[in-house]
Amino acid sequence: MEVYEITGYRTGIERAGVNFLEPKDSFETIKNGFIYRQELRSRKGFAQFGGRLSGKTRVMGIFENYLPTGTIELLVCDKNYLYKYDSATDSFTVIPTAGTLGVVHTFGIANNCDYVSGTTYLTKGNNQRFIFTSAGMSKIYFYDGTDVRDFTADAYPGDILEYEAPALGPLTNATKVMYFNTRLNFFVPVINGKKYNQSVLYSAIKDASGNGDKFNTVTSGREDFVTYENMMGATLLGDVVIIGFQRSNQILEKITNKEKPYWKRQIPSVLGTDAFFSPVQWNYEIKSLGKTGAISCDGRKALRFDTKIPYFTQDEIDADNFELTYGGFDRLNGQFLFAYRDAASDLTDVTQDKVLVYNYEEDTWAKFDQRFSVFGQTIDGEALAMDEILASDKHPTWGRMDTTQEIMNKIGVENERQKTLAGDNDGFIYELNRDYNDYATGITGITATDPAVLTVGASAFKADDAVIIRNVAGMTEINDKVLTVKESTDTSITLRIDSTDFTAYTSGGTISKLIEFEAELVPFNPYREEGLKCYVSHVEFLLDSGMGNVYVDAFLDGQPSAFKTTFLEPIQSDQTDQNSRQWIEMVINEEANFFSFVINQNSSSLPVKITSIRIHADRGSFNNS
């Protein structure tokens, strides 16, 4: 009997004679889970951060605004307004408009793919501006610390009007803005009504004369790339900007010539990108998605890095809405995140409903069921006193000492920690990696009707979401059941359950969306090249003692139905070391051309953590098929 071990500890052949398979070669698909630091894990859930934006429209950008004082503001933009996060109230407030915009002005972004780009910029007097733009805006705007104003028409309070338009005419908007090389740079600018799809408009150098906002003076200009392709991305990588086009990649590099400050050059490329906001920079590389594949660029070359999923972007991402794809990075788990619209999406809104996940340390891929529009980050957050923590239903992990991730003397001091944020199509901001469920929301009422209707806090549940209810008083019959959402509004959820005969609801309770974890191993038969079937006696799983229960389905020869399902339940007791691990066995005793194993869990409170899998196999009979 031979033992094939699937683990992250080693690759190649162990001296003891155990064959090790790399995790990236062992899993066909991973849904709502990932491999990290030698463990197969289910993902953590997300929770609301700062409450719902008052505009209740799609989140189009999340930004950190660096102030001259050294502090960082968290700003969020939806289709109509710019918001500032207030850590004292844990809420987002609309920043008013002023100057030529008046007091009643909205951005009016219509298309879901016209994301907002922003950059912090200092004026000649070192006054702070946050400049932001979008291909869907009719103006370029700036935030002066108090109000939002028109970048091309309004002076910064206390300054003269510095902006001067390009010689070709007025600057209306751009797809992206970046402060680089002591200049403002607008990518794909719209000048005098014409969109320059292959161009970068750059200002003069910021100096004491205020030339940093001028586009018609010495050292300002427009850099045009000689290509028929449209610019589809611009990302800072060290001292250069990587420009992604539809079929190629180029570099914008600083030079010392003040009259012509940039040098551009081609990067050897195998393909380009098709979503302007998909590129993500991390670990000295930029990764982005194109309709024909995923590409990684380090400034010297651009190569595909999706050999594990070579047809994913062309088969599984909705080609007609590819530009919705938005990239982000989760520093806690070392993951590149790409929110996309699934080709088979059943969402009525034209938005994303999945996240493609790439872990660059383990070189593994996964898919998350998450309805995010954009990603961002912050070190800001709510600070709570110790006696407020247990009463807080917005931070589930703080309600239980054994699940809390923070150090006790820093619990609640949120600005001590880097957080990954995401926005959605309904105006909510979420913090990732919070608990083991999604959309956790308080309940204030349940009707005794068919179907049951819940009154809840503002939330974004959708039809067909699998949910679980906990801690309801009175109507206890509804607790701890996996239910399905029939329909929902902002503050009510109709469930597919008859509660007519249940005890009357009195108080409390929370509802959350289950995380449906699934990991499918590649078809297994190491003797197939010998023309032999495979006999498997049993499979062992090394499980974390503190993890939740999982089911394993075993399939023979690609059959649609499992021939065996085993429930794996780690031993839970007060004496169990939460950091220990247990081997749990699944008996097979079958022969087949190949075996498939699917691990799954609908999380309710505990994660999945599997360190290793051992398949005990031997040569079977001759395969005559």
C-alpha positions as CSV (number, residue, x, y, z in Angstrom):
1,M,0.0,0.0,0.0
2,E,1.3,3.4,-1.0
3,V,0.5,6.7,0.7
4,Y,0.0,9.9,-1.3
5,E,0.1,12.9,0.8
6,I,-1.4,16.3,-0.3
7,T,0.2,18.9,1.9
8,G,1.9,22.3,1.8
9,Y,4.9,21.2,3.8
10,R,7.0,19.7,1.0
11,T,7.2,19.1,-2.8
12,G,8.8,16.3,-4.6
13,I,9.7,12.9,-3.0
14,E,10.2,12.6,0.8
15,R,13.1,10.3,1.9
16,A,10.6,8.1,3.8
17,G,9.1,7.1,0.4
18,V,5.9,9.2,0.8
19,N,4.9,10.8,-2.5
20,F,4.0,14.5,-1.9
21,L,1.8,16.4,-4.3
22,E,1.9,20.2,-4.4
23,P,-1.4,21.9,-3.3
24,K,-1.6,23.8,-6.6
25,D,-1.6,20.5,-8.5
26,S,-4.0,18.7,-6.2
27,F,-7.2,20.8,-6.2
28,E,-9.4,21.1,-9.2
29,T,-11.4,24.0,-7.6
30,I,-11.6,25.8,-4.3
31,K,-14.7,27.8,-3.5
32,N,-14.8,30.2,-0.5
33,G,-11.5,28.8,0.7
34,F,-7.8,29.0,0.0
35,I,-4.4,27.5,0.8
36,Y,-2.3,29.6,3.1
37,R,0.8,28.7,5.1
38,Q,0.4,25.0,4.5
39,E,-3.2,24.8,5.4
40,L,-6.4,24.4,3.3
41,R,-8.8,27.0,4.9
42,S,-12.3,28.3,4.5
43,R,-12.3,32.0,4.1
44,K,-13.5,34.3,6.8
45,G,-16.6,36.4,6.5
46,F,-17.0,40.1,6.1
47,A,-18.9,42.7,8.2
48,Q,-20.2,46.2,7.7
49,F,-17.8,49.0,8.2
50,G,-19.2,52.4,9.0
51,G,-22.7,51.7,8.0
52,R,-24.5,52.3,4.7
53,L,-23.7,55.4,2.6
54,S,-26.6,57.8,2.6
55,G,-26.8,57.9,-1.2
56,K,-27.5,54.1,-1.3
57,T,-25.8,53.8,-4.8
58,R,-22.9,51.8,-6.1
59,V,-19.5,52.3,-4.4
60,M,-17.1,53.5,-7.1
61,G,-13.9,54.0,-5.1
62,I,-12.2,53.7,-1.7
63,F,-9.2,55.9,-0.9
64,E,-6.6,56.9,1.7
65,N,-6.0,60.6,1.6
66,Y,-2.6,61.5,3.1
67,L,-2.6,64.8,5.0
68,P,0.3,67.1,5.6
69,T,-0.1,66.4,9.3
70,G,0.9,62.8,8.7
71,T,-2.6,61.5,9.3
72,I,-4.7,59.5,6.8
73,E,-8.3,60.1,6.0
74,L,-10.5,57.4,4.6
75,L,-12.6,58.6,1.7
76,V,-15.3,56.8,-0.3
77,C,-17.0,57.7,-3.5
78,D,-20.3,56.5,-4.8
79,K,-22.1,57.5,-8.0
80,N,-23.0,60.9,-6.7
81,Y,-21.1,61.9,-3.6
82,L,-17.7,61.9,-1.8
83,Y,-17.8,60.7,1.8
84,K,-15.5,61.0,4.8
85,Y,-15.2,58.3,7.5
86,D,-15.8,59.5,11.1
87,S,-14.2,57.0,13.5
88,A,-16.0,58.7,16.5
89,T,-19.4,57.8,15.1
90,D,-18.3,54.9,12.9
91,S,-20.1,56.4,10.0
92,F,-19.6,58.0,6.6
93,T,-20.7,61.6,6.1
94,V,-21.3,63.3,2.7
95,I,-18.7,66.0,2.0
96,P,-20.6,69.1,0.8
97,T,-19.9,70.8,-2.5
98,A,-19.0,74.5,-2.7
99,G,-17.6,77.2,-5.1
100,T,-18.9,77.1,-8.6
101,L,-20.5,73.7,-7.9
102,G,-23.0,75.3,-5.5
103,V,-24.3,73.5,-2.5
104,V,-26.5,71.0,-4.4
105,H,-24.3,69.0,-6.9
106,T,-24.1,65.3,-7.7
107,F,-21.5,63.5,-9.8
108,G,-24.0,61.6,-11.9
109,I,-22.0,58.6,-12.8
110,A,-24.2,56.4,-15.0
111,N,-22.1,53.4,-16.0
112,N,-21.1,50.8,-13.4
113,C,-17.6,50.4,-14.9
114,D,-16.7,54.1,-14.7
115,Y,-14.8,53.8,-11.5
116,V,-13.4,56.8,-9.6
117,S,-9.7,57.4,-9.4
118,G,-8.1,59.8,-6.9
119,T,-4.7,61.1,-5.7
120,T,-3.5,63.3,-2.9
121,Y,-1.7,66.5,-4.1
122,L,-0.1,69.5,-2.4
123,T,-0.5,73.0,-3.9
124,K,2.3,75.6,-4.0
125,G,1.6,76.6,-0.4
126,N,1.5,72.9,0.7
127,N,-2.2,73.0,1.1
128,Q,-3.8,69.7,0.7
129,R,-6.0,68.6,-2.2
130,F,-7.5,65.3,-3.0
131,I,-8.1,65.3,-6.8
132,F,-10.5,62.7,-8.2
133,T,-11.9,61.9,-11.6
134,S,-13.9,59.3,-13.6
135,A,-14.7,58.7,-17.2
136,G,-18.3,59.0,-16.1
137,M,-18.0,62.4,-14.5
138,S,-18.6,65.7,-16.4
139,K,-15.9,67.4,-14.3
140,I,-12.6,66.8,-12.4
141,Y,-13.1,67.5,-8.7
142,F,-10.9,68.2,-5.7
143,Y,-11.6,68.0,-2.0
144,D,-9.9,70.7,0.1
145,G,-10.4,69.2,3.5
146,T,-13.8,70.9,3.9
147,D,-15.7,70.9,0.6
148,V,-15.7,69.3,-2.9
149,R,-14.9,71.8,-5.7
150,D,-14.4,72.0,-9.4
151,F,-10.7,71.4,-10.2
152,T,-10.8,73.5,-13.4
153,A,-12.8,76.4,-12.1
154,D,-12.3,76.9,-8.3
155,A,-9.3,78.2,-6.4
156,Y,-8.1,76.5,-3.2
157,P,-9.2,78.7,-0.3
158,G,-6.4,81.1,0.3
159,D,-4.7,80.4,-3.0
160,I,-5.0,82.0,-6.4
161,L,-6.6,79.9,-9.2
162,E,-3.7,77.9,-10.4
163,Y,-5.3,75.7,-13.1
164,E,-4.7,76.5,-16.7
165,A,-6.2,74.4,-19.5
166,P,-4.2,72.6,-22.2
167,A,-3.7,74.5,-25.5
168,L,-6.2,72.2,-27.2
169,G,-9.0,73.3,-25.0
170,P,-10.7,72.6,-21.7
171,L,-10.0,69.4,-19.7
172,T,-13.3,67.7,-18.9
173,N,-12.3,64.4,-17.2
174,A,-10.0,61.4,-17.4
175,T,-10.2,57.7,-16.6
176,K,-7.4,57.8,-14.0
177,V,-5.3,60.5,-12.1
178,M,-1.9,59.9,-10.5
179,Y,0.6,62.2,-8.7
180,F,3.9,61.1,-10.2
181,N,7.2,62.8,-11.0
182,T,6.1,65.9,-9.1
183,R,3.2,66.3,-11.6
184,L,-0.4,65.6,-11.9
185,N,-0.9,63.0,-14.6
186,F,-4.3,62.3,-16.2
187,F,-4.6,59.0,-18.1
188,V,-7.0,58.8,-21.1
189,P,-8.0,62.5,-20.7
190,V,-10.9,64.2,-22.5
191,I,-9.8,67.5,-23.9
192,N,-12.1,69.8,-25.8
193,G,-14.6,67.0,-26.1
194,K,-12.1,64.5,-27.6
195,K,-11.1,61.4,-25.7
196,Y,-7.4,60.5,-26.0
197,N,-7.4,56.7,-25.6
198,Q,-3.6,56.4,-25.9
199,S,-2.4,59.4,-24.0
200,V,-1.2,60.8,-20.7
201,L,-1.7,64.5,-20.0
202,Y,0.8,65.9,-17.5
203,S,1.1,69.2,-15.7
204,A,4.1,71.3,-15.1
205,I,6.3,70.7,-12.1
206,K,4.9,71.7,-8.8
207,D,6.9,74.7,-7.6
208,A,6.4,78.0,-5.6
209,S,4.7,79.6,-8.6
210,G,1.9,77.1,-8.6
211,N,2.7,75.5,-12.0
212,G,1.6,72.1,-10.7
213,D,-1.9,72.7,-11.9
214,K,-1.0,74.2,-15.3
215,F,-1.2,72.2,-18.5
216,N,-0.2,74.8,-21.1
217,T,3.1,76.0,-19.9
218,V,6.8,74.9,-20.1
219,T,7.4,71.3,-18.9
220,S,3.7,70.4,-19.2
221,G,2.4,68.4,-22.1
222,R,0.8,65.2,-23.4
223,E,2.6,61.9,-23.9
224,D,1.1,59.9,-26.8
225,F,1.7,56.1,-27.2
226,V,2.1,55.0,-30.8
227,T,-0.4,52.2,-30.9
228,Y,-3.9,51.5,-32.1
229,E,-4.8,49.8,-28.8
230,N,-6.8,51.5,-26.1
231,M,-5.1,52.2,-22.8
232,M,-6.6,49.8,-20.2
233,G,-4.6,50.4,-17.0
234,A,-2.0,52.6,-15.3
235,T,-0.3,51.4,-12.2
236,L,2.7,52.8,-10.2
237,L,5.5,50.2,-9.8
238,G,8.4,51.8,-8.0
239,D,9.8,54.7,-10.1
240,V,7.9,53.8,-13.2
241,V,4.2,53.6,-14.3
242,I,3.2,50.4,-16.1
243,I,0.6,51.2,-18.8
244,G,-1.6,48.3,-19.8
245,F,-3.0,48.2,-23.3
246,Q,-5.4,45.7,-24.8
247,R,-2.7,43.6,-26.3
248,S,0.6,44.9,-24.9
249,N,2.2,46.7,-22.0
250,Q,4.4,49.8,-21.9
251,I,6.4,51.8,-19.4
252,L,6.3,55.5,-18.6
253,E,9.7,56.3,-17.0
254,K,11.0,59.5,-15.5
255,I,14.0,61.2,-17.1
256,T,15.9,64.4,-16.1
257,N,14.9,66.4,-19.2
258,K,12.5,69.0,-17.9
259,E,11.2,69.9,-21.3
260,K,10.2,66.2,-22.0
261,P,10.0,64.5,-18.6
262,Y,9.1,61.0,-19.7
263,W,10.5,58.2,-21.7
264,K,8.3,55.4,-22.8
265,R,9.2,51.9,-23.9
266,Q,7.6,48.6,-24.8
267,I,7.6,45.6,-22.4
268,P,7.8,42.2,-24.0
269,S,4.3,40.9,-23.5
270,V,2.1,37.9,-24.4
271,L,-1.2,39.8,-23.9
272,G,-2.7,42.8,-22.3
273,T,-5.6,43.8,-20.0
274,D,-9.2,44.5,-20.7
275,A,-10.3,46.1,-17.5
276,F,-8.8,49.5,-16.5
277,F,-9.1,48.9,-12.8
278,S,-8.1,45.3,-12.7
279,P,-4.3,45.9,-12.3
280,V,-3.0,45.4,-8.7
281,Q,0.6,46.1,-7.5
282,W,2.2,44.0,-4.9
283,N,5.5,42.3,-4.3
284,Y,7.2,44.2,-7.1
285,E,4.8,42.9,-9.7
286,I,1.5,44.1,-11.3
287,K,-1.1,41.5,-11.9
288,S,-4.1,42.2,-14.2
289,L,-6.8,40.4,-16.1
290,G,-7.4,40.3,-19.9
291,K,-10.1,38.4,-21.8
292,T,-7.6,35.9,-22.9
293,G,-5.7,35.4,-19.6
294,A,-4.1,36.8,-16.5
295,I,-0.8,38.6,-16.8
296,S,2.0,39.5,-14.4
297,C,4.4,42.4,-15.2
298,D,7.6,43.3,-13.3
299,G,8.7,46.1,-15.6
300,R,11.0,43.9,-17.6
301,K,8.6,41.4,-19.0
302,A,4.9,40.6,-18.9
303,L,4.0,36.9,-18.7
304,R,0.9,34.8,-18.0
305,F,0.6,33.5,-14.5
306,D,-2.6,31.5,-14.9
307,T,-1.3,28.2,-16.1
308,K,-3.5,26.5,-13.5
309,I,-6.6,28.2,-14.9
310,P,-5.7,29.1,-18.5
311,Y,-9.2,29.5,-19.8
312,F,-10.8,31.1,-16.8
313,T,-11.0,34.7,-17.9
314,Q,-12.5,33.8,-21.3
315,D,-14.9,31.2,-20.1
316,E,-16.1,32.3,-16.7
317,I,-16.0,36.1,-16.7
318,D,-18.9,37.8,-18.5
319,A,-17.2,39.1,-21.7
320,D,-19.8,41.8,-22.3
321,N,-19.1,43.3,-18.8
322,F,-15.4,42.5,-18.5
323,E,-14.6,46.2,-17.6
324,L,-16.5,45.8,-14.4
325,T,-13.6,43.7,-13.1
326,Y,-11.8,45.5,-10.2
327,G,-8.6,44.4,-8.5
328,G,-7.5,44.6,-4.9
329,F,-5.1,43.0,-2.4
330,D,-5.6,41.3,1.0
331,R,-2.4,41.7,2.9
332,L,-3.5,39.5,5.8
333,N,-3.7,36.4,3.5
334,G,-1.3,37.4,0.7
335,Q,-4.1,37.4,-1.9
336,F,-4.8,39.2,-5.1
337,L,-8.5,39.8,-5.4
338,F,-10.4,40.4,-8.7
339,A,-14.1,41.1,-8.3
340,Y,-15.9,40.1,-11.6
341,R,-19.3,39.3,-13.0
342,D,-19.8,35.6,-13.6
343,A,-20.7,34.6,-17.1
344,A,-23.7,32.7,-15.7
345,S,-24.7,35.5,-13.2
346,D,-28.3,35.6,-12.2
347,L,-28.0,39.1,-10.6
348,T,-30.5,41.6,-12.1
349,D,-28.0,44.4,-11.4
350,V,-25.1,44.8,-13.9
351,T,-22.5,44.3,-11.2
352,Q,-20.0,41.7,-9.9
353,D,-21.0,38.6,-8.0
354,K,-17.7,36.6,-7.7
355,V,-14.1,37.2,-6.6
356,L,-11.2,35.4,-8.2
357,V,-8.4,34.9,-5.7
358,Y,-4.7,34.3,-6.3
359,N,-2.4,33.6,-3.4
360,Y,1.1,34.5,-4.7
361,E,3.0,32.7,-1.9
362,E,1.4,29.3,-2.6
363,D,0.6,29.9,-6.3
364,T,-3.0,28.8,-5.8
365,W,-6.3,30.0,-7.1
366,A,-9.8,30.1,-5.6
367,K,-13.3,31.6,-6.1
368,F,-15.2,33.5,-3.5
369,D,-19.0,34.1,-3.5
370,Q,-18.9,37.9,-2.8
371,R,-20.8,40.7,-4.4
372,F,-18.2,43.5,-4.3
373,S,-17.8,46.4,-6.6
374,V,-14.4,47.8,-5.5
375,F,-11.6,47.2,-3.0
376,G,-9.6,49.5,-0.7
377,Q,-7.7,49.7,2.6
378,T,-7.5,51.7,5.8
379,I,-5.9,51.9,9.2
380,D,-8.8,53.9,10.4
381,G,-11.6,52.4,12.4
382,E,-13.9,52.6,15.4
383,A,-12.6,52.6,18.9
384,L,-14.7,51.1,21.6
385,A,-14.4,50.9,25.4
386,M,-14.2,47.5,27.0
387,D,-17.8,47.6,28.3
388,E,-19.1,48.4,24.8
389,I,-17.4,45.5,23.1
390,L,-19.8,42.7,24.1
391,A,-22.8,44.9,23.3
392,S,-21.5,45.6,19.8
393,D,-23.3,43.5,17.1
394,K,-21.2,45.1,14.3
395,H,-18.0,43.3,15.3
396,P,-18.9,39.6,15.8
397,T,-15.5,38.4,16.8
398,W,-15.4,40.8,19.8
399,G,-18.4,39.1,21.3
400,R,-16.5,35.9,22.0
401,M,-13.1,35.8,23.7
402,D,-12.1,32.5,21.9
403,T,-12.6,34.0,18.4
404,T,-11.2,37.4,18.9
405,Q,-8.1,38.1,16.8
406,E,-6.9,41.3,18.5
407,I,-4.6,41.6,21.4
408,M,-6.7,42.2,24.5
409,N,-5.1,45.5,25.5
410,K,-5.6,46.8,22.0
411,I,-9.1,45.4,21.3
412,G,-11.3,48.1,19.8
413,V,-8.4,50.3,18.9
414,E,-9.0,49.7,15.2
415,N,-6.4,52.1,13.8
416,E,-3.7,49.8,15.1
417,R,-4.4,47.4,12.3
418,Q,-4.4,47.4,8.5
419,K,-7.8,46.4,7.1
420,T,-9.0,45.4,3.7
421,L,-12.2,47.1,2.7
422,A,-14.7,46.4,-0.1
423,G,-17.8,48.3,-1.4
424,D,-20.8,46.9,-3.1
425,N,-23.6,47.9,-5.5
426,D,-25.9,48.9,-2.7
427,G,-23.8,51.5,-0.9
428,F,-22.3,49.4,1.8
429,I,-18.7,49.3,2.9
430,Y,-17.4,46.0,4.4
431,E,-14.3,44.9,6.3
432,L,-12.9,41.5,5.2
433,N,-11.7,38.7,7.5
434,R,-14.0,39.6,10.3
435,D,-16.0,36.5,11.3
436,Y,-17.2,33.2,9.8
437,N,-20.4,34.5,8.2
438,D,-21.3,37.3,5.8
439,Y,-23.7,40.2,6.2
440,A,-24.3,39.6,9.9
441,T,-27.2,41.9,10.8
442,G,-29.4,42.4,13.9
443,I,-33.1,41.3,13.9
444,T,-35.8,43.5,15.5
445,G,-38.9,41.6,14.5
446,I,-40.2,38.4,12.9
447,T,-43.8,37.8,11.7
448,A,-45.6,34.5,12.5
449,T,-46.8,34.1,8.9
450,D,-46.2,32.0,5.8
451,P,-43.7,33.1,4.7
452,A,-41.9,34.6,7.7
453,V,-40.8,38.2,7.3
454,L,-37.8,39.6,9.3
455,T,-37.3,43.2,10.2
456,V,-33.5,43.9,10.2
457,G,-31.0,46.6,10.2
458,A,-29.9,48.0,6.8
459,S,-28.4,45.1,4.9
460,A,-27.8,43.7,1.4
461,F,-29.2,40.2,1.4
462,K,-30.4,38.9,-2.0
463,A,-32.9,36.2,-3.1
464,D,-31.6,32.6,-2.8
465,D,-29.0,33.5,-0.2
466,A,-28.5,30.6,2.3
467,V,-28.8,32.1,5.8
468,I,-28.8,31.1,9.4
469,I,-30.6,32.8,12.4
470,R,-29.2,32.7,15.9
471,N,-30.1,34.0,19.4
472,V,-33.7,34.9,18.8
473,A,-35.8,35.1,22.0
474,G,-39.4,33.9,21.9
475,M,-39.5,32.4,18.4
476,T,-36.7,30.0,19.3
477,E,-38.0,27.4,16.7
478,I,-36.3,29.5,14.0
479,N,-32.9,29.4,15.6
480,D,-29.9,27.5,14.0
481,K,-31.8,26.5,10.9
482,V,-30.3,26.9,7.4
483,L,-32.9,28.9,5.5
484,T,-33.2,30.6,2.1
485,V,-34.0,34.2,1.3
486,K,-37.1,34.5,-0.9
487,E,-36.9,38.3,-1.3
488,S,-35.5,41.3,0.5
489,T,-35.6,45.1,0.8
490,D,-33.3,47.4,2.6
491,T,-34.6,46.5,6.0
492,S,-36.7,43.4,5.6
493,I,-36.1,39.8,4.6
494,T,-38.7,37.3,3.5
495,L,-37.6,33.7,4.2
496,R,-38.9,30.5,2.6
497,I,-40.3,29.1,5.9
498,D,-43.8,29.0,7.5
499,S,-43.6,30.5,11.0
500,T,-47.4,30.5,11.6
501,D,-47.3,28.0,14.4
502,F,-44.0,29.2,16.0
503,T,-43.9,31.0,19.3
504,A,-44.2,34.7,19.1
505,Y,-41.0,36.7,18.6
506,T,-40.0,38.8,21.6
507,S,-36.5,40.2,21.0
508,G,-33.0,39.9,19.7
509,G,-31.3,37.6,17.2
510,T,-29.0,37.9,14.2
511,I,-29.1,36.7,10.6
512,S,-26.1,36.0,8.5
513,K,-25.3,34.5,5.1
514,L,-23.5,31.1,5.2
515,I,-20.1,30.7,3.7
516,E,-20.4,27.6,1.4
517,F,-16.9,26.1,1.4
518,E,-16.0,23.5,-1.2
519,A,-12.6,22.0,-2.3
520,E,-12.5,19.4,-5.1
521,L,-9.4,17.3,-5.5
522,V,-8.2,16.5,-9.0
523,P,-9.2,13.0,-10.3
524,F,-6.9,10.5,-8.6
525,N,-5.2,7.4,-10.1
526,P,-1.4,7.5,-9.9
527,Y,-1.3,4.1,-11.9
528,R,-3.2,5.2,-14.9
529,E,-0.1,5.4,-17.1
530,E,0.5,1.7,-16.3
531,G,-2.9,0.9,-17.7
532,L,-4.2,0.0,-14.2
533,K,-7.1,0.9,-12.1
534,C,-6.6,2.3,-8.6
535,Y,-7.6,0.7,-5.3
536,V,-8.1,3.1,-2.4
537,S,-8.5,1.6,1.1
538,H,-9.0,4.8,3.0
539,V,-8.3,8.6,3.1
540,E,-7.0,10.4,6.2
541,F,-7.6,14.1,6.9
542,L,-5.5,16.1,9.4
543,L,-8.0,18.5,10.9
544,D,-7.5,21.4,13.3
545,S,-9.2,20.6,16.6
546,G,-10.9,24.0,16.7
547,M,-12.4,23.8,13.3
548,G,-16.0,23.1,12.2
549,N,-17.4,19.9,10.9
550,V,-17.0,19.0,7.2
551,Y,-18.5,16.5,4.8
552,V,-16.4,14.6,2.2
553,D,-18.1,13.2,-0.9
554,A,-16.3,10.4,-2.9
555,F,-17.0,9.9,-6.6
556,L,-16.1,7.0,-8.9
557,D,-15.1,7.5,-12.5
558,G,-16.7,10.9,-12.8
559,Q,-20.2,9.8,-11.8
560,P,-22.5,12.7,-11.0
561,S,-23.6,11.2,-7.6
562,A,-21.2,10.4,-4.8
563,F,-21.0,6.7,-3.9
564,K,-20.1,7.6,-0.4
565,T,-20.4,10.6,2.0
566,T,-18.5,10.8,5.3
567,F,-19.0,13.3,8.1
568,L,-15.7,14.4,9.6
569,E,-16.1,15.8,13.1
570,P,-13.1,16.9,15.1
571,I,-13.3,16.1,18.8
572,Q,-14.5,19.1,20.8
573,S,-14.0,19.3,24.5
574,D,-13.0,21.7,27.2
575,Q,-9.7,19.7,27.5
576,T,-9.0,19.9,23.7
577,D,-6.0,22.1,22.8
578,Q,-7.4,24.5,20.2
579,N,-4.0,24.5,18.5
580,S,-3.8,20.7,18.2
581,R,-4.6,18.5,15.1
582,Q,-6.4,15.2,14.7
583,W,-6.2,12.6,11.9
584,I,-9.7,11.5,11.0
585,E,-10.3,8.6,8.6
586,M,-12.7,8.1,5.7
587,V,-13.0,4.4,4.7
588,I,-13.2,3.7,0.9
589,N,-12.3,0.1,0.0
590,E,-13.1,0.5,-3.7
591,E,-11.4,0.2,-7.0
592,A,-12.0,2.6,-9.9
593,N,-10.4,4.2,-13.0
594,F,-10.1,7.3,-10.9
595,F,-11.5,8.8,-7.7
596,S,-12.7,12.3,-7.0
597,F,-13.1,13.8,-3.5
598,V,-15.1,16.9,-2.6
599,I,-14.7,18.5,0.8
600,N,-17.6,20.9,1.7
601,Q,-19.0,22.8,4.6
602,N,-21.7,25.4,5.2
603,S,-20.1,27.4,7.9
604,S,-22.1,28.6,10.8
605,S,-19.5,29.6,13.4
606,L,-16.2,27.7,12.9
607,P,-13.7,27.6,10.0
608,V,-12.2,24.8,8.1
609,K,-8.5,24.1,8.6
610,I,-7.0,21.0,6.9
611,T,-3.2,20.6,7.1
612,S,-2.8,17.4,5.2
613,I,-4.6,14.7,3.3
614,R,-3.3,11.1,2.9
615,I,-4.7,8.8,0.2
616,H,-3.8,5.2,0.9
617,A,-3.8,3.5,-2.5
618,D,-2.5,0.5,-4.4
619,R,-2.4,-0.9,-7.9
620,G,-5.7,-2.3,-9.1
621,S,-6.8,-4.6,-12.0
622,F,-6.0,-3.8,-15.6
623,N,-8.1,-1.0,-17.2
624,N,-9.6,-2.6,-20.3
625,S,-11.7,0.5,-21.2
